[in-house]
Amino acid sequence: MRRRMLPVHVTCRGDRPHVVRWRDDGSAGVASSVDAPGPPGSTGPERIERIAHVLDSWEYAGRWWERERRRSYLLVTTERGSTLELFREGETWCLSRTSD
């Protein structure tokens, strides 16, 4: 899987993610905001993926002694056959890794 670390916009149905959207400029970025998917200044094409299945989910408590925030992770497959690893910190969603 390729590391991405990009902010994404996730649309949910109930408590389950349904659609993931981000700007794909081919480079890794630093997650900053879901209001503007993609790294700051990203001009790449918008990528939209519908989630077909949630393969796994887990919690990462972080290094509390360094005040890292708790993350909720999901490993999902899309209708196009991609595998995405997503995480959520509070209300912010990020694309951690991808495999096409």
Secondary structure, DSSP 4 states (H G I P E B T S, - for coil): -EEEEEEEEEEEETTEEEEEEEE--SS------SSS-SSTT--SPEEEEEEEEEEEEEEE---GGGTPPPEEEEEEEETTS-EEEEEEETTEEEEEEEE-
